[in-house]
């Protein structure tokens, strides 16, 4: 099964012209007024028009637990887990990271690090999923067009969350 996902994830990346671009993502997590606040686990990935995973961008979870115990709760990121997270060998270099607290988090994903330079032109979605112990779970999708002919930065696209995610902004930088 792992081989099938590896091949499936690689095929769209093999047939495209190069583009040196970056995705800029601003993720804002809310300050919740609850008795016991636990930092959320978060997964970010790009889906193609057929909702298949094109690239995993970031997975935040408790990396410091003994014997990789934090990975045990990654299945709470249900959509990411079902779409291929369970088949990954974690931690992923350059993708896995520690959980983060409330506030705004700016992330830049360069094409060199994430194979976005091989991404064919088309319609995609940035998907951000957050799940919190003793809390809720939320998925936010930000649609975007990827074009190898982009010559200027796109205006940020912002999508608001309802509970576990305040907002997600995406900007494509050539």
NUROTI-347825 format. One record per residue: residue number from 1; z, y, x of N, C-alpha, C, CB in turn. Coordinates in Angstrom, 1 decimal. Last residue first. Glycine has a CB too. Example, Ala and Ser with C-alpha at 12.3 -4.5 7.8 and 13.67 -1.06 7.14 Angstrom:
% NUROTI-347825
NODE  seq     npz     npy     npx    capz    capy    capx     cpz     cpy     cpx    cbpz    cbpy    cbpx
NODE    2     7.1    -2.2    12.8     7.1    -1.1    13.7     7.9     0.0    12.9     5.7    -0.6    14.1
NODE    1     7.8    -5.7    13.2     7.8    -4.5    12.3     7.8    -3.3    13.2     9.0    -4.5    11.3
END
This chain:
% NUROTI-347825
NODE  seq     npz     npy     npx    capz    capy    capx     cpz     cpy     cpx    cbpz    cbpy    cbpx
NODE  174    -6.8    34.1     5.8    -7.9    33.6     6.6    -7.6    33.6     8.1    -9.2    34.4     6.4
NODE  173    -4.2    33.1     3.7    -4.5    34.0     4.8    -5.7    33.4     5.7    -3.3    34.3     5.7
NODE  172    -3.1    33.0     0.5    -4.0    32.3     1.4    -4.4    33.4     2.4    -5.2    31.7     0.7
NODE  171     0.1    32.8    -0.9    -0.9    33.6    -0.4    -1.8    32.9     0.6    -0.3    34.9     0.2
NODE  170     2.3    32.2    -3.5     1.4    31.6    -2.6     0.3    32.6    -2.2     0.7    30.4    -3.2
NODE  169     5.6    31.9    -4.7     4.5    32.8    -4.4     3.6    32.1    -3.3     4.9    34.2    -4.0
NODE  168     7.8    30.9    -7.1     7.0    30.4    -5.9     5.8    31.3    -5.8     6.6    28.9    -6.1
NODE  167    11.2    31.4    -8.3     9.7    31.7    -8.2     9.1    31.1    -7.0     9.5    33.2    -8.2
NODE  166    13.5    29.9    -8.8    13.3    31.3    -9.4    11.9    31.6    -9.4    14.1    32.3    -8.6
NODE  165    14.3    26.7    -9.7    13.4    27.5    -8.9    13.3    28.8    -9.5    12.0    26.8    -8.6
NODE  164    16.0    25.6   -11.6    16.3    25.3   -10.2    15.4    26.1    -9.2    16.0    23.8   -10.0
NODE  163    14.9    27.1   -14.0    16.3    26.8   -13.7    16.6    26.6   -12.2    16.7    25.5   -14.4
NODE  162    12.3    28.1   -14.1    13.2    28.3   -15.2    14.6    28.1   -14.8    12.8    27.4   -16.4
NODE  161     9.9    30.0   -12.1    10.5    28.8   -12.5    11.5    29.1   -13.6    11.3    28.1   -11.4
NODE  160     6.8    31.7   -12.0     8.2    31.7   -12.2     8.7    30.3   -12.6     8.6    32.8   -13.3
NODE  159     4.3    32.2    -9.5     4.7    31.4   -10.7     6.2    31.4   -10.8     4.1    30.0   -10.7
NODE  158     2.0    34.3    -8.0     3.4    34.0    -8.2     3.6    33.2    -9.6     4.3    35.2    -8.2
NODE  157    -0.2    34.8    -5.5    -0.1    34.2    -6.8     1.3    33.8    -7.0    -1.1    33.1    -7.1
NODE  156    -1.2    37.6    -3.5    -0.3    36.5    -3.8    -0.3    36.1    -5.2     1.2    36.9    -3.4
NODE  155    -4.6    38.0    -2.9    -3.4    38.6    -3.4    -2.5    37.4    -3.7    -3.6    39.5    -4.6
NODE  154    -6.1    36.5     0.1    -6.0    36.6    -1.4    -4.6    37.3    -1.7    -6.0    35.2    -2.0
NODE  153    -7.6    38.0     2.9    -6.4    37.4     2.3    -6.4    37.6     0.8    -5.2    38.0     2.9
NODE  152   -11.1    37.3     3.4   -10.0    38.3     3.3    -8.8    37.5     2.6   -10.4    39.5     2.5
NODE  151   -12.9    35.4     3.5   -12.9    36.3     4.6   -11.8    37.3     4.5   -14.3    37.1     4.7
NODE  150   -13.8    32.1     2.7   -12.8    33.2     2.5   -12.8    34.1     3.7   -11.4    32.6     2.2
NODE  149   -15.3    29.9     2.9   -16.0    31.2     3.1   -15.1    32.4     2.9   -17.2    31.3     2.2
NODE  148   -14.0    27.7     2.2   -14.2    27.9     3.7   -14.8    29.2     4.0   -15.1    26.8     4.2
NODE  147   -11.5    28.0    -0.2   -12.9    28.2     0.1   -13.1    28.4     1.6   -13.5    29.4    -0.7
NODE  146    -9.5    27.0    -2.8    -9.7    27.0    -1.4   -11.1    27.1    -1.1    -9.0    25.7    -0.7
NODE  145    -7.7    28.4    -5.4    -9.0    28.0    -4.9    -9.0    28.1    -3.4   -10.1    28.9    -5.5
NODE  144    -4.7    27.2    -7.1    -5.4    28.1    -6.2    -6.8    27.5    -5.8    -4.6    28.3    -4.9
NODE  143    -1.7    27.0    -9.1    -3.1    26.7    -8.9    -3.7    27.7    -7.9    -3.9    26.7   -10.2
NODE  142     1.4    25.9    -8.7     0.7    27.1    -8.4    -0.8    26.8    -8.1     1.3    28.0    -7.2
NODE  141     4.0    24.5   -10.5     2.7    24.3    -9.9     2.0    25.7    -9.8     1.8    23.3   -10.9
NODE  140     7.3    23.2   -10.2     6.4    24.4   -10.4     5.1    24.1    -9.7     7.1    25.7    -9.8
NODE  139     9.8    21.3   -11.6     8.6    21.2   -10.9     7.8    22.5   -11.2     7.7    20.0   -11.2
NODE  138    13.3    20.5   -11.3    12.2    21.3   -11.8    11.0    21.2   -10.9    12.7    22.8   -11.9
NODE  137    16.5    19.3   -12.3    15.3    19.1   -11.6    14.2    19.9   -12.2    14.9    17.5   -11.6
NODE  136    20.0    20.2   -12.1    18.8    19.8   -12.8    17.7    19.5   -11.8    18.3    20.9   -13.6
NODE  135    23.0    18.7   -10.9    22.2    19.8   -11.4    21.0    19.3   -12.1    21.9    20.8   -10.3
NODE  134    24.2    16.9    -9.3    25.0    17.5   -10.4    24.3    18.7   -11.0    26.4    17.8    -9.9
NODE  133    22.0    17.7    -6.8    23.0    16.8    -7.2    23.9    17.6    -8.2    23.9    16.4    -6.0
NODE  132    18.7    18.9    -7.7    20.0    19.2    -7.2    21.1    18.2    -7.7    20.5    20.6    -7.5
NODE  131    15.4    19.3    -6.8    16.4    18.5    -7.5    17.7    18.7    -6.9    16.0    17.0    -7.6
NODE  130    12.1    20.7    -7.1    13.5    20.8    -6.6    14.4    20.0    -7.5    13.9    22.3    -6.6
NODE  129     8.8    20.9    -6.0     9.7    20.2    -6.9    11.1    20.3    -6.2     9.4    18.7    -7.0
NODE  128     5.7    22.4    -6.1     7.1    22.5    -5.5     8.0    21.8    -6.5     7.5    24.0    -5.2
NODE  127     2.4    22.3    -5.3     3.4    21.8    -6.2     4.7    21.8    -5.4     3.1    20.3    -6.6
NODE  126    -0.6    24.0    -5.4     0.6    23.8    -4.6     1.7    23.4    -5.6     1.0    25.2    -3.9
NODE  125    -3.7    22.6    -6.3    -2.4    23.1    -6.8    -1.4    22.9    -5.7    -2.0    22.4    -8.1
NODE  124    -7.2    23.5    -6.2    -6.0    22.7    -5.8    -4.8    23.3    -6.5    -5.9    22.8    -4.3
NODE  123   -10.7    23.4    -6.1    -9.5    23.8    -6.9    -8.4    22.9    -6.5    -9.8    23.8    -8.4
NODE  122   -12.6    23.9    -3.0   -12.3    23.4    -4.4   -11.1    24.0    -5.0   -12.2    21.9    -4.3
NODE  121   -13.8    22.9     0.1   -13.6    23.9    -0.9   -13.4    23.3    -2.2   -14.9    24.8    -0.9
NODE  120   -11.8    20.4     1.9   -13.0    20.9     1.3   -12.8    22.0     0.3   -13.7    19.8     0.6
NODE  119    -9.9    20.7     4.8    -9.8    20.7     3.4   -11.1    21.2     2.8    -8.6    21.5     2.8
NODE  118    -9.6    21.1     7.5   -10.5    20.1     7.0   -10.6    19.9     5.5   -10.2    18.7     7.7
NODE  117    -7.5    22.8     7.8    -8.8    23.3     8.3    -9.9    22.3     7.9    -8.8    23.4     9.8
NODE  116    -5.3    21.5     7.0    -5.9    22.3     6.0    -7.3    22.8     6.5    -5.1    23.5     5.6
NODE  115    -3.7    20.0     8.7    -5.1    19.6     8.5    -5.8    20.3     7.3    -5.1    18.1     8.1
NODE  114    -1.4    21.2     9.5    -1.4    20.5     8.2    -2.8    19.9     7.9    -0.9    21.4     7.1
NODE  113    -1.6    22.7    11.8    -0.5    21.8    11.7    -0.6    20.8    10.5     0.8    22.6    11.5
NODE  112    -3.9    24.2    11.5    -3.8    23.3    12.6    -2.7    22.3    12.4    -3.6    24.1    13.9
NODE  111    -3.4    25.8     9.3    -4.4    24.7     9.1    -4.3    23.8    10.3    -5.8    25.3     9.0
NODE  110     0.1    26.6     8.8    -1.2    26.9     9.5    -2.1    25.6     9.3    -1.1    27.2    11.0
NODE  109     2.2    27.8     6.6     1.6    26.5     6.9     0.2    26.8     7.5     1.5    25.5     5.7
NODE  108     5.2    29.4     6.4     3.8    29.5     6.8     3.3    28.2     7.2     3.5    30.6     7.9
NODE  107     7.6    30.6     4.2     7.1    29.5     4.9     5.6    29.7     5.2     7.3    28.1     4.2
NODE  106    10.6    32.1     3.3     9.2    32.3     3.6     8.7    31.2     4.5     9.0    33.7     4.3
NODE  105    12.8    32.1     0.7    12.5    31.4     1.9    11.0    31.5     2.2    12.9    29.9     1.8
NODE  104    15.5    33.8    -0.8    14.1    33.7    -0.6    13.8    33.0     0.8    13.4    35.1    -0.6
NODE  103    18.3    32.0    -2.3    17.6    33.1    -1.7    16.2    32.9    -1.5    18.3    33.4    -0.3
NODE  102    20.6    29.3    -1.7    20.0    30.3    -2.6    19.3    31.4    -1.8    21.0    30.8    -3.6
NODE  101    19.9    27.0     1.2    20.7    27.6     0.1    19.9    28.6    -0.8    21.9    28.3     0.6
NODE  100    18.2    24.0     2.0    18.5    25.5     2.2    19.2    26.0     0.9    17.1    26.3     2.5
NODE   99    18.2    21.0     3.9    18.2    21.7     2.7    18.5    23.2     3.0    19.3    21.1     1.7
NODE   98    16.1    20.5     6.9    17.3    20.5     6.2    17.2    21.3     4.9    18.4    21.2     7.1
NODE   97    12.9    18.7     6.8    13.8    19.8     7.2    15.1    19.7     6.4    13.2    21.1     7.1
NODE   96     9.7    17.3     7.5    11.1    17.2     7.0    11.9    18.3     7.6    11.6    15.8     7.5
NODE   95     7.4    18.2     8.9     7.4    18.3     7.4     8.9    18.2     6.9     6.6    17.1     6.8
NODE   94     7.5    17.8    11.6     6.9    19.1    11.1     6.9    19.2     9.6     5.5    19.1    11.6
NODE   93     7.7    14.4    11.2     7.7    15.5    12.1     6.9    16.7    11.6     7.1    15.0    13.5
NODE   92     9.6    13.1     8.6     8.2    13.4     9.0     8.3    14.6    10.0     7.3    13.6     7.8
NODE   91    12.3    10.7     8.8    11.8    12.0     8.7    10.4    12.2     9.2    12.7    13.1     9.3
NODE   90    10.3     8.5     6.8    11.0     9.7     7.0    12.0     9.6     8.2    11.7    10.1     5.7
NODE   89     7.3     7.2     6.1     8.4     6.9     7.0     9.1     8.2     7.3     7.8     6.2     8.3
NODE   88     6.3     7.0     2.6     6.4     7.7     3.9     7.5     7.2     4.8     6.5     9.2     3.7
NODE   87     6.4     6.0     0.1     5.6     5.2     1.1     5.6     5.9     2.5     4.2     5.1     0.7
NODE   86     7.7     7.7    -1.5     8.4     6.5    -1.2     7.7     5.7    -0.1     8.5     5.6    -2.5
NODE   85     5.8     9.8    -1.8     7.0    10.0    -1.0     7.7     8.7    -0.6     7.9    10.9    -1.7
NODE   84     3.8     9.3    -3.7     3.6     8.8    -2.3     4.8     9.0    -1.4     2.5     9.5    -1.8
NODE   83     4.3     9.9    -6.3     3.0    10.2    -5.8     2.8     9.8    -4.3     2.6    11.7    -6.0
NODE   82     7.0     9.4    -6.6     6.0     8.5    -7.2     4.6     8.7    -6.7     6.0     8.7    -8.7
NODE   81     8.1    11.6    -5.2     8.4    10.2    -4.8     7.4     9.3    -5.4     9.8     9.8    -5.4
NODE   80     7.2    13.8    -6.6     6.8    13.6    -5.2     7.0    12.2    -4.8     7.6    14.6    -4.3
NODE   79     8.5    13.3    -9.1     7.1    13.4    -9.0     6.6    13.1    -7.6     6.5    14.7    -9.5
NODE   78    11.3    13.1    -8.3    10.6    12.0    -9.0     9.1    12.1    -8.9    10.9    12.0   -10.4
NODE   77    13.5    13.5    -6.4    12.3    14.3    -6.5    11.2    13.4    -7.1    11.9    14.9    -5.0
NODE   76    15.2    11.3    -6.3    15.4    12.3    -7.4    14.3    13.3    -7.5    16.8    13.0    -7.1
NODE   75    14.5    10.0    -4.0    13.9     9.5    -5.2    14.2    10.4    -6.4    14.3     8.1    -5.5
NODE   74    16.2    11.0    -2.1    14.8    11.6    -2.2    14.1    11.2    -3.5    14.0    11.3    -1.0
NODE   73    18.6     9.9    -1.6    18.5    10.7    -2.8    17.1    11.3    -3.0    19.5    11.8    -2.8
NODE   72    18.3     8.6     0.8    18.6     7.8    -0.3    18.4     8.5    -1.6    20.1     7.3    -0.3
NODE   71    18.2    10.4     2.8    16.9     9.9     2.3    17.1     9.1     1.0    16.2     9.1     3.3
NODE   70    20.8    10.6     3.7    20.3    11.6     2.8    19.0    11.2     2.2    20.1    12.9     3.6
NODE   69    21.3     8.5     5.5    21.8     8.4     4.2    21.2     9.4     3.2    23.2     8.5     4.2
NODE   68    20.6     8.0     8.2    19.6     8.5     7.3    19.9     8.4     5.8    18.2     7.9     7.5
NODE   67    23.0     7.3     9.4    22.0     6.3     9.1    21.0     6.7     8.1    22.7     5.0     8.7
NODE   66    24.8    10.1     8.1    24.7     8.9     9.0    23.7     7.9     8.5    26.1     8.2     9.1
NODE   65    23.2    13.1     7.4    24.0    12.0     7.0    23.8    10.8     7.9    23.7    11.7     5.5
NODE   64    21.4    15.2     8.1    22.6    14.9     9.0    23.5    13.7     8.6    23.4    16.1     9.1
NODE   63    19.5    15.8     6.4    19.1    15.0     7.5    20.3    14.6     8.4    18.2    15.9     8.4
NODE   62    19.1    16.2     3.2    20.2    16.1     4.1    19.9    15.2     5.2    21.5    15.7     3.3
NODE   61    15.8    17.8     2.8    16.9    16.9     2.4    18.0    16.9     3.4    16.4    15.5     2.1
NODE   60    12.7    19.0     2.1    14.0    19.4     2.5    15.0    18.4     1.9    14.4    20.9     2.1
NODE   59     9.5    18.8     3.1    10.5    18.0     2.4    11.9    18.4     2.9    10.2    16.4     2.5
NODE   58     6.2    20.1     3.0     7.6    20.3     3.4     8.5    19.4     2.5     8.1    21.7     3.3
NODE   57     3.5    19.2     2.6     3.8    20.4     3.4     5.3    20.4     3.9     3.5    21.6     2.6
NODE   56     1.2    16.7     2.4     2.6    17.0     2.2     2.9    18.1     3.2     3.5    15.7     2.6
NODE   55    -2.0    16.8     0.9    -1.1    17.1     2.0     0.3    17.3     1.6    -1.6    18.3     2.8
NODE   54    -3.0    15.7    -1.4    -3.9    16.0    -0.3    -3.1    16.2     0.9    -4.8    17.2    -0.7
NODE   53    -2.3    13.5    -4.0    -1.7    14.3    -2.9    -2.7    14.4    -1.8    -0.4    13.6    -2.4
NODE   52    -4.2    14.0    -7.0    -3.8    13.1    -5.9    -3.2    14.0    -4.8    -5.0    12.3    -5.4
NODE   51    -5.2    15.4    -9.2    -3.7    15.3    -9.0    -3.3    14.3    -8.0    -3.1    14.9   -10.3
NODE   50    -7.8    16.0    -9.0    -7.5    14.7    -9.7    -6.0    14.4    -9.6    -8.3    13.6    -9.1
NODE   49    -7.9    18.3    -7.5    -8.2    18.4    -8.9    -7.8    17.2    -9.7    -9.6    18.8    -9.1
NODE   48    -5.0    17.7    -5.3    -6.4    18.0    -5.6    -6.6    18.1    -7.1    -7.4    16.9    -5.0
NODE   47    -2.0    19.2    -4.2    -2.7    18.2    -5.0    -4.1    18.7    -5.2    -2.0    18.0    -6.4
NODE   46     0.3    19.6    -1.7    -0.9    20.1    -2.3    -1.6    18.9    -3.0    -1.9    20.7    -1.2
NODE   45     3.9    20.0    -1.8     2.7    19.3    -1.4     1.5    20.0    -2.1     2.8    17.9    -1.8
NODE   44     7.3    20.0    -1.2     6.2    20.9    -1.4     4.9    20.1    -0.9     6.3    22.2    -0.6
NODE   43    10.6    19.3    -2.3     9.4    18.8    -1.7     8.2    19.8    -2.1     9.1    17.3    -2.3
NODE   42    14.1    19.6    -1.8    12.8    20.3    -2.2    11.7    19.5    -1.6    12.9    21.8    -1.9
NODE   41    17.4    19.4    -3.0    16.3    18.7    -2.2    15.0    19.4    -2.7    16.4    17.1    -2.3
NODE   40    19.6    22.2    -3.2    18.6    21.3    -3.7    17.8    20.6    -2.6    17.7    22.0    -4.7
NODE   39    23.1    22.3    -2.5    21.8    22.8    -2.1    20.7    21.7    -2.6    21.6    23.0    -0.6
NODE   38    25.4    22.4    -5.0    24.8    21.6    -4.0    23.4    22.1    -3.7    24.8    20.1    -4.4
NODE   37    28.3    23.9    -6.2    26.9    24.1    -6.0    26.5    23.2    -4.8    26.7    25.5    -5.6
NODE   36    30.5    23.4    -8.7    30.2    22.8    -7.4    28.7    22.9    -7.1    30.6    21.3    -7.3
NODE   35    30.5    25.3   -10.8    31.8    24.9   -10.1    31.5    24.4    -8.7    32.6    23.9   -10.9
NODE   34    28.0    27.9   -10.8    28.5    26.6   -11.2    29.7    26.2   -10.4    27.4    25.5   -11.1
NODE   33    25.8    30.0   -11.0    27.2    30.1   -11.1    27.8    28.8   -11.7    27.6    31.4   -12.1
NODE   32    23.3    30.0    -8.5    23.8    29.5    -9.8    25.3    29.6    -9.8    23.3    28.0   -10.0
NODE   31    20.8    31.7    -7.2    22.2    31.6    -7.0    22.8    31.2    -8.4    22.9    33.0    -6.5
NODE   30    17.5    30.1    -6.9    18.5    30.9    -7.6    20.0    30.7    -7.1    18.5    30.7    -9.1
NODE   29    15.1    30.4    -4.4    16.0    29.5    -5.1    17.1    30.4    -5.7    16.6    28.4    -4.1
NODE   28    11.8    31.1    -3.8    13.1    31.7    -4.1    13.9    30.7    -5.0    12.9    33.1    -4.9
NODE   27     9.4    30.8    -1.4    10.1    30.1    -2.4    11.5    30.8    -2.6    10.3    28.6    -2.0
NODE   26     6.3    31.7    -0.4     7.6    32.3    -0.6     8.3    31.5    -1.8     7.6    33.8    -0.9
NODE   25     3.9    30.7     1.8     4.6    30.3     0.6     6.0    31.0     0.6     4.8    28.8     0.4
NODE   24     0.6    30.9     3.0     2.0    31.5     3.0     2.7    31.2     1.7     1.9    33.1     3.3
NODE   23    -1.6    29.0     4.6    -1.0    29.2     3.3     0.4    29.8     3.6    -0.9    27.8     2.5
NODE   22    -4.3    29.9     6.7    -2.9    29.6     6.5    -2.5    29.8     5.0    -1.9    30.5     7.4
NODE   21    -7.2    28.8     8.6    -6.5    29.6     7.5    -5.0    29.1     7.5    -7.2    29.4     6.2
NODE   20   -10.1    28.1     9.7    -8.8    28.5    10.3    -8.1    29.4     9.3    -9.0    29.1    11.7
NODE   19   -12.0    25.6     8.7   -11.5    26.9     8.2   -10.2    27.1     8.9   -11.4    26.9     6.7
NODE   18   -14.9    23.4     8.8   -13.6    23.9     9.4   -13.3    25.3     8.8   -13.6    24.0    10.9
NODE   17   -16.1    21.5     6.1   -16.3    22.4     7.2   -14.9    23.0     7.6   -17.2    23.5     6.8
NODE   16   -15.4    18.0     5.4   -15.4    19.4     5.1   -15.6    20.3     6.3   -14.0    19.8     4.5
NODE   15   -14.6    15.3     5.2   -15.9    15.7     4.8   -16.0    17.2     4.5   -16.3    15.0     3.5
NODE   14   -12.0    14.4     5.7   -13.0    14.1     6.7   -14.4    14.8     6.4   -13.2    12.6     6.7
NODE   13   -10.3    14.9     3.6   -10.1    15.8     4.8   -11.2    15.5     5.8    -8.8    15.5     5.5
NODE   12   -10.7    13.0     1.7   -11.1    14.4     1.4   -11.1    15.3     2.7   -10.3    15.0     0.4
NODE   11    -9.6    10.7     3.3   -11.0    10.8     2.9   -11.4    12.3     2.6   -11.3    10.0     1.7
NODE   10    -6.8    10.6     3.6    -7.7    11.1     4.7    -9.1    11.4     4.2    -7.7    10.1     5.8
NODE    9    -5.6     9.6     1.4    -5.3    10.9     1.7    -6.2    11.5     2.8    -3.8    11.0     2.2
NODE    8    -6.7     7.0     1.4    -7.0     7.9     0.3    -6.7     9.3     0.6    -6.2     7.5    -0.9
NODE    7    -5.5     6.0     3.8    -7.0     6.2     3.7    -7.3     7.1     2.6    -7.7     4.8     3.4
NODE    6    -2.8     6.1     3.0    -3.3     6.8     4.2    -4.8     7.0     4.2    -2.9     6.0     5.5
NODE    5    -2.8     4.5     0.8    -2.5     5.9     0.7    -3.0     6.7     1.9    -1.0     6.1     0.5
NODE    4    -3.5     2.0     2.0    -4.3     2.5     1.0    -4.1     4.0     0.8    -4.0     1.8    -0.4
NODE    3    -1.3     1.6     3.8    -2.7     1.8     4.3    -3.6     2.5     3.3    -3.3     0.5     4.8
NODE    2     0.7     1.2     2.0     0.8     2.4     2.9    -0.6     2.7     3.4     1.8     2.1     4.0
NODE    1     0.0    -1.2     0.8     0.0     0.0     0.0     0.0     1.3     0.9     1.2     0.0    -0.9
END
